[in-house]
Amino acid sequence: MIFITAKFQIKPEDADRWPEIAGAFTRATRAEPGCLWFDWSRSVDDPNEYVLVEAFRDGEAGAAHVNSAHFKQAQQDLPPHLRSTPRIVSQTIEQDDWSELGELAVK
């Protein structure tokens, strides 16, 4: 799978509304056949930072995502609400779901 984590610095005046601002893009991406997950979290240290954790089945699914109409629309709609260019880590890994964190196993 392609596993991606991206950090978004949102303009302070838009931070509380970010889930709504990114809502259509989020829903459309989650509906893609190759999307495994697409989840936003808000930083507990910086209220203007959101972290996106996303995964796609494979390179073909990732390519379909970045070539989709909703991705192209997000390229127009989202940047006006950002303070800076998002930072990203993207890796292809040999698994297709989350693994358990054995060091914190719940018994």
C-alpha positions as CSV (number, residue, x, y, z in Angstrom):
1,M,0.0,0.0,0.0
2,I,0.9,3.6,-0.3
3,F,0.9,5.1,3.2
4,I,0.9,8.9,3.5
5,T,0.9,11.3,6.4
6,A,0.7,15.0,5.8
7,K,0.7,18.0,8.1
8,F,-1.5,21.0,7.2
9,Q,-1.0,24.4,8.8
10,I,-4.4,26.1,8.6
11,K,-5.0,29.9,8.8
12,P,-6.2,30.6,12.3
13,E,-9.5,32.0,11.1
14,D,-10.3,28.8,9.2
15,A,-8.9,26.2,11.6
16,D,-12.2,25.5,13.4
17,R,-14.0,25.1,10.1
18,W,-11.3,22.9,8.4
19,P,-13.3,19.7,8.6
20,E,-16.2,21.4,6.8
21,I,-13.8,23.2,4.3
22,A,-12.1,19.8,3.4
23,G,-15.4,17.9,3.7
24,A,-16.3,17.4,0.1
25,F,-12.7,16.3,-0.8
26,T,-12.6,13.9,2.2
27,R,-15.9,12.3,1.3
28,A,-15.0,11.9,-2.4
29,T,-11.6,10.4,-1.5
30,R,-13.0,8.0,1.0
31,A,-15.4,6.8,-1.8
32,E,-12.5,5.9,-4.1
33,P,-12.3,2.1,-4.6
34,G,-8.5,2.1,-3.9
35,C,-8.7,4.3,-0.7
36,L,-8.0,2.2,2.4
37,W,-8.4,5.2,4.8
38,F,-8.4,9.0,4.8
39,D,-8.5,10.4,8.3
40,W,-7.9,13.9,9.7
41,S,-6.8,14.6,13.3
42,R,-6.2,18.0,14.9
43,S,-3.0,18.5,16.8
44,V,-3.4,18.7,20.6
45,D,-0.4,21.1,20.7
46,D,-1.2,23.4,17.8
47,P,-4.9,24.2,17.1
48,N,-4.1,25.4,13.6
49,E,-2.4,22.1,12.6
50,Y,-4.3,19.1,11.1
51,V,-2.7,15.8,10.3
52,L,-4.0,13.6,7.5
53,V,-3.3,9.9,7.6
54,E,-4.2,8.2,4.3
55,A,-3.5,5.0,2.5
56,F,-4.2,3.7,-0.9
57,R,-4.2,0.1,-2.1
58,D,-1.3,0.5,-4.5
59,G,0.3,2.9,-7.0
60,E,-2.6,2.6,-9.4
61,A,-5.0,3.7,-6.7
62,G,-2.7,6.5,-5.7
63,A,-2.5,7.7,-9.3
64,A,-6.3,7.5,-9.7
65,H,-6.6,9.7,-6.6
66,V,-4.2,12.5,-7.7
67,N,-5.8,12.4,-11.2
68,S,-9.4,12.6,-9.9
69,A,-11.7,15.6,-10.5
70,H,-12.1,16.0,-6.7
71,F,-8.3,16.2,-6.2
72,K,-8.0,18.8,-8.9
73,Q,-10.8,20.7,-7.3
74,A,-9.1,20.5,-3.9
75,Q,-6.0,22.0,-5.4
76,Q,-8.0,25.1,-6.1
77,D,-10.2,25.1,-3.0
78,L,-7.9,24.3,-0.1
79,P,-4.7,26.4,-0.5
80,P,-6.5,29.7,0.2
81,H,-7.1,28.3,3.7
82,L,-3.5,27.2,4.4
83,R,-0.7,29.2,6.1
84,S,2.0,27.1,4.3
85,T,2.5,24.3,1.9
86,P,1.6,21.0,3.6
87,R,4.5,18.7,4.6
88,I,4.3,15.0,3.7
89,V,5.8,11.6,4.2
90,S,4.8,9.0,1.6
91,Q,6.0,5.4,1.5
92,T,5.1,2.3,-0.3
93,I,4.9,-0.5,2.3
94,E,4.2,-4.2,2.2
95,Q,1.0,-4.5,4.2
96,D,-2.6,-3.7,3.6
97,D,-3.9,-2.7,7.0
98,W,-2.8,-1.5,10.5
99,S,-0.6,-3.8,12.6
100,E,-1.1,-4.1,16.3
101,L,1.2,-2.2,18.6
102,G,2.4,-5.2,20.6
103,E,4.2,-3.1,23.2
104,L,0.9,-1.7,24.4
105,A,-1.2,-4.9,24.0
106,V,-4.5,-4.9,25.8
107,K,-5.1,-8.1,27.7
